[in-house]
Amino acid sequence: MDLTAAVDVIRAPLGEILPRLSDALSEAIPHRALAELSGNCQHSPFKTHGHPPGDPGSAITTVEMAALAPSARAEGSRQGRARMAGPRCPFWPCTATPPRRARCSSSS
């Protein structure tokens, strides 16, 4: 990801972060979907973007994401396989701590 793309993702309104991140990562990390489980946004704590790996109409669930949360919080980065929207597929969990002043947007 080039720095211009990183700045675009960082400056995006909350409702546009996943689509912009998906675009920025698309060449380096081919993927079909991104999902976010946020502990600091009561309005919309779970967001997805893209096409889940399962059958048409399937969806990544909060239960699946919550099961991966400990992997995201572990030190370092790892890749693995997990059940997402039905089938087991590759995943890359990561975590970020928002700045104290970050606020959830109802337009997400």
Buried (B, 14 or more C-beta within 10 A) or exposed (E): BEEEBEEBBEEBEBEBBBBBBBBBBEEEEEBEBBBBBBEEBEEBBBBBBBEBBBEEEBBBBEEBBEEBEEBBEEEEEEEEEBBBBBEEBEBBBEEEEEEEEEEBEEEB
